[in-house]
Amino acid sequence: MKATLEFNLPDDQHDFDLAVNGIKWMSFALQFEQYLRAEWKYNEDKYNEDQYKTLVEIREKFYEILRDEGLTLD
C-alpha cells in the first residue's frame, strides 16, 4: 500500500508542518509520559499527599486523552 500526501504550499504550510512534525509530537508525548511515570514510581516521597494525588490525576488524564484520540505510544 502506498499513501501520498499533497500540500499546496505556502497556503497549506500549517497542515504540512503538522504532518512533517508528527514524529516530534510523538517523541514529546513519550518523553512526557516517561517523566510522569518516573515521578509516580520513584519520587513519591518528593511530593506531599495533595501534590502526589494531582500527579496521579495528570498521568491518568494523559492516558485518557491518548485513548480518546485513538493514539498509542508504541
Helices and strands as residue ranges (DSSP letters): H 13-20, H 22-42, G 44-46, H 49-68
